Amino acid sequence: MKWNVFVIGYDDLGKRLTPELKYADNYAFYPLLPLNEVVYARNYHFDQLVEDAVKEIEHAEVSPDAIVGYWDFPTTALAPVLRQRFNLPGPSLEAVLKCEHKYWSRVEQAKVAPECVPDFQVVDPFGDDPVAQIHIDYPFWIKPIKAHSSHLGFMIENADQLRNAIPKIRDKIGSFARPFEEVMAYTSAPEEIAKVTGYHCIAEAIISQGEQCTIEGYMQNGEAYMTGLIDTERDEKHRSVLMRYIYPSRLPQEVQQRIFTISAKVMRHFGFDDSPFNIEYYYHRDSDELRLLEVNSRLSRSHAAIFQLVDGAPHFQVMVDVAIGIDTRMPKGEGRYNIAAKQMIRVFEDGIVKRIPTQEEIRKVEETFPGTKVNLEVEEGKRLSKLLHQDSFSYELAVVFIGGENKAQLDANIERCMAMLPFEIDPIDEEKS
């Protein structure tokens, strides 16, 4: 038996990890849509992406048993539209949009888990006076209704900072807003939601204190399951900047169970079924409170390789099996290491990439630390500020997936690994640029 699995934006990392699935010979993987159209495009045209994907599938020599994806928008919206077209199991587009539309998601979360939801409101960045719209207390985060990787996300401490952020948001919000409006046309949202377009933002009270974590789980036949819990470490100065994911979580088991219970309640309320999801939380030990940061209608590509290092398979296993409609065959604790991390290598100043690690240097790292995977995110000669989908404060040069026997050894391995991967960035002469 071999299932035909079409993968939206099937990239090099995916191609390295899918052979690590249990019973990998049971699956045949087919790329669906090129990366430069569905992931790295400066502008997305959703209707065209749907049309192109349908043509690719119809012209393939096999029929799809599953259509999957591990990228953020527009992949998250493409998957339910395409599954419906080819009569495959998966969540409805409406259920997905209750995750993806940041305001709609907060409205629905507040109905079933109000204790976890911060104060929030809609902001129209194109209104005459966005400052006058604010009725929640400073400081707060402002971000578009639809974006990812902290794109156009700003922490606002006063009215002047909001006035400075608004022109930046107005200038770049369209790259996600235009295709998101096309997606919203595929469904009938309630009037309260329909009037909040992709060109709007959401302002939310600050909850980014305490320990951040992400539950990776899935819904199947109406039941919720937890794949694992991952801890997140952020930059000390810029709290929206992600630096490291660590698996498994070091949070108390009782807290992990509460996270699972809340997550299951939220996803059932959304009507979300037959697909993986991940939900990000903050846990405050002093008050024993959990605050929900955001819901994602997909698993996290960022976590796949660290699941493989600890459990013996990437959690793509869950994504594929649930999409096919079979019981998941995800192993537990069968990997090489007891703990693993995804380490982001970042810089916080603009510049021109003069040198990146050579293939030989990367090979040496991967040989020195068995199971390690290094993914470069930049090329020589590129200006960092021209990179797509970066957060508002930093530029990602590379990511490293690496394991250890314990936290101390993991930290030591990461430090050695980063020293073995040299980058050179020429600073920008602002007067000449």
N, C-alpha and C positions, 0 to 999 in steps of 0.2 A: 504494500500500500504506500503510495507517495502522494502527498497533498501539494497542490500548486498554490504558492503564497506569493502575492504581488506586494512589493514593499515600496511605498511612496518615498522617493528620495533615498534610495538604497545606496549608502555611502561606503567608504573604505572601512570605517570602524564596524559598520554592520556586517560587511563581508568578512571581516576578521572574526567576528563574534558568533555568527550563525552556525559555523561548523562546530562550535562548542556546545550546541544544544544536545540534550539527551535524545538518542535515536535520531541523530541528524540526517541519516539516510532516508527518513520518512518524509522529508520536506524537499521540495524543489522551489528555489527562490528566484523571482523575476523582478528586475528593477522596473519601477513605474514612475515616469516623469523625471527629467534630468534635474540634478541639484541646482543648476544655475537658474532654473525656472521656478522651482517649488521651495527652495530654501534660501539661496543667495541672491535672489533678484532684488533690485532696488524698488521695483514696482510689481505688484501681483495683480493679475487679472483673473479673478476666480472663475468666472464663466468659461473663459478660455482654457483654464487648467482642467476643469471638468470635462470639456469637450475633447481635449487632447488625451486625457487619461482613458476615457471611454473608447476612443479610437485605438489606443495602444492595446487595451485588453481585448477588444473585438478582433484585432488583427493578429493577436498571439495564437500560437498553435495549440494552446491548452485553455481550458476554462478555469476561472479562479475558484479555489476552495476557500480562500481568505484574502482580504485586502487589509493591510496593516500599515502603520506608520508610527515613528517615534519622534517626529519633529513637532514643533509648536505650529501655530497658525501660519499658513493656511492648511497644512496637512491635517490638523485636528478637525477642520470642517469638511475637507475633501473626503475623508474616510467614511463618515456616515452617508454622505450623498452618493458615493460610489457603491457602497454596500447595498443601499436601497435599490439602486439601479440594477444590480446583478443578483438581487434577492439573497443576500448573505446576512447572517446574524450580526447584531451589533446594536449599540444604543442609537436612539433617534437623534436627528439633528437638534431638535428642541432640547433634549436632555444634555447634549454636548454644549449647546449655547448657554445653558444655565451654569455651566462651568466657565466658559470662555468669556462671556460678556460680564465684565467685572462688576458692574452695577446690578444687573439681573441676578448674578450669583449671590451678592451680599443680601439682596432682598429676600431670596429664597433661604439662604443660610439662617437669617435672623428669625425665620418662622419655626425652625426646629432646634437651633443651637444658639439662642440669643446671648447666652453667657460667654460665648467664644467670639462674638462679632464686635468690632470696634465701631464707634460713631463714624458715619460716612455720609457723603452727599455728592450730588452731581455738580460739576462745574462746566460751564460753557466757555472755553478759552477764547471764543470769537465774540463773546458778549462785550458790550460797551465798557463795563467795569467789572472784571472777574473778582476783584477784591471785595466789592460790595455783595457778591453772591455768597460769601463764606459765612456760615453760621455755626461751624464747629470751632473749637478752640485751637489756637496755635500751640505747639507746632503740629504739623500734619504732613502726610505724604500726598503728593498729587501725581497721577499717572493717567495715561489714556485708558479709555474703556477697553481697548484691545491693543496690546503690544506684548513683547516678551523680552527676557534678558535685561530687565530694568530699563528698557529703552524709554527715554523721556520721563523717567521717574525722578522726582526731586523732593527732598525734604524741605519744607517751608516753615521758617521760624517767625516770619513777620511779613507784613504787607509788601515791603520793598523786595524781598526775595521772591514773592509771588509775581510781582510786576516784572522782575528780571527773567523769570522762568517762562512766562506766557509767550513771548515772541519766539522762543526756541520751540515750544510745543506747537505753536501755529505753523511754523516753518516746516516741520517734519512729520506732523501727525497724519498727514494724508497717505503716507506709504502703507499704513495698515488700515486706516479708516475707509479708504475707497473700496478695497476688496471685502472688508468686513460688512460694508453696506450691501454689497452684492450677496453675501451669505445670508444676511438677515432677510432678504427678499424671498428666500426659499422657505421661510416659516412664518407663522402668524403669532407674533409676540403680543402679550397683553399691551393695552394702550399705554400704561405707565412706562413700559419698557421700550415700546416702539418709538417713542418720542426722544429717547436717549440714544443718539446715533454714535457711530464710530468716531465722530469728530468731537465728542464730549470727553471729559475727564472725570475721574472719581477722586475725591479727597477723602482721606481716611485718617483717623486719629492714630498716633504712633503706638505700635504694639511691639516694636522690634527691640525688646529687652528680654533678658533671660536666655534660655537655651533654645535654639532653633532645630527643628527636626522635620523630616518628611516621611509620611507613611506611603509605602508602595503597596497597593492592593488591587483587587479586581472584584467585579460583580459577575456572577454567572448563575443563570436561572433564578434570579431574584435573591441570591445569597451573597453575602460579603465575605471576603477572605483577605488576610494580610500576608503579603509576600515578605515584608521586612520593614524595619524602621532605620532611617539614616540620619545621622547628626550633621548639621551644617555649621561651618565656621566662616565668619565674615571678617572683612577688614575692620580694624579697630577704629580708624578715623572715618571711613566712608562705609556706613553700616549697610548700604544697599549692595555693596560689592562682595560677591561670593569668592571665597578663597579655597575652601576644602570641604569635601563630603567624606564622611567616615561611616563605615558599616562593619559590624552592627552597632546600633545605638547603645549608649551607656546610660540611658534613662532608666529609672526603676520600672520593673515589670508592671506594677500597678498603674503607672502613668501610661505605659504603652497600651495596656488594655483599655484605658479610658479613651485614648486617641482612636483606637480601632472602633470602639462603640460609637463615638461621635461621628466618625467618618462613615460608618455603615448607615447611620441614621440620615446623614446629609445626602448620600448618594441614592438611597432609596427614595427620599423625598424628591430628588431631581428626576426620578424615573429612569435613572441610568442603569443599564444592564448589559451583560455580555461583552465586557471590555475592561482592560486595566485602567487604573486612575492613580494619581498621587495627590496628596493634600499636605500643605506645609503649615506647621504650627510653631508657636512659641510657648515654652513652658517656664513659668515663674516659680522657682522653688520656694521662695519666701511666702508667697500667698497661695501656692499650690494651684494656680490658675493656668488654664490653657486658653490661648487665643489663636484663632484660625487666620492664617495669612492669605492663602489662596488655594483654589481647587483647580486641578488640571485633568483634562479628559483623556489622558494618555499616560503611559509610564514615562519615566525620565531616561532618556538616552544616556545622560550623565552617570547613571547608577549601574548600567548594564555590566560593565567590565568589573566593577567591584563586587557585584553579586557572583560573577564567575570566579573571582579569586577566593571568595569565602565559601560559597555554596556549591561550586562545581559546575555551574552553567549561568550564562547571563539571564536576567529575567525577561529577555525576549522570549524565553520559553513560555512564560505566562501569556504574553501578547499573542503569540502564534496559536497556542493550543485553544485559548478562549475564542479566538476569531474563527477557528475551524469548528469549534463546538464540541470539543472533547475534554475530559478531565485533564487538568494540568499535570505535567510530569516534571515540575520544578523540584530539583533536589534541595537538600538542606544540610549544611555543614560538611559537604564533600569536597570542598576546595582545598587549595594548597596552603592557605593562611587562615589564621583566626580572626584577623582584622585587616581591612583594606581601605584605601582612600583614593579619591580623585583629587589631585592637587592642580590648581590653576596657577600658571606662571603669568604674572601680570606686571605691567608698568603703569605709572600714573601721570606720565608726561608724554605729550605728543613728540613724534620724531620719525625719522626714516630708518627702516630696517636695513642695517648694513650687513649683518651676518646672522645666520641661523645655524643651529646644530647640523652637522653633516650626517649623512646616512650611516657612516661608520661610527660616529659618536652615539647616535641613537641605538645602533645595533649593540654597542658595548654596554649601554645602560640596560637594555633588555636581556642581555646575557648575564650581566652581573646580578640582576634581580629577576629571577625566573618568573614568568607570568606577567611582567610589567609591559604596559603598552604606552607608547609616546605618540601623541597626535600634535603636529605642528599646526598652528592657526594663522601663521603669517608667512609671507614670502620676502626674499631679499628685494630691496628697492621700493617696497610699499610704504606709503605714509600711514601711520597708525590712525589718524583721524579720519581716513577714508575707509576704514574697515566698517563692514555692515553690522548692525544689530549689537553694538557694544552698549555697556551701561553708561551712565552719565559722568563717570569719574575715572575709568581705567580702560586699558586695552589688553586683551588676552593674547598672549604670544603662543602658548602651548598648554596642553593638559597632559598629566601623567597619571596613569592608573597603576597603583603599586600596593603591595601587601606587607604584612609583618606578623610575627608571632604574638606580639603584644603592642600596646600603644607606644611604649618607649622605643621599641625596635622600629616601628612604623615611622615615627618622627625622625629617627636617625637615617633610615633608608631614604626618606624624602629629601632630607638635607644633602646627603651624598649625591643623590640622583640629580638634583637641581644644579649642583656644582659641576656635574659632568655634562650639562647641556648649556653651553655658552651662547648668549645672544649679544649682539652689539647694536645699539640704537644711536644714531646720530641726532643730536638735538636740532630743533627747528630754529632758524634765525627769523624771528617774527617780523623784523623790518624788511626782510627779503621775501618772505612767504606771501 
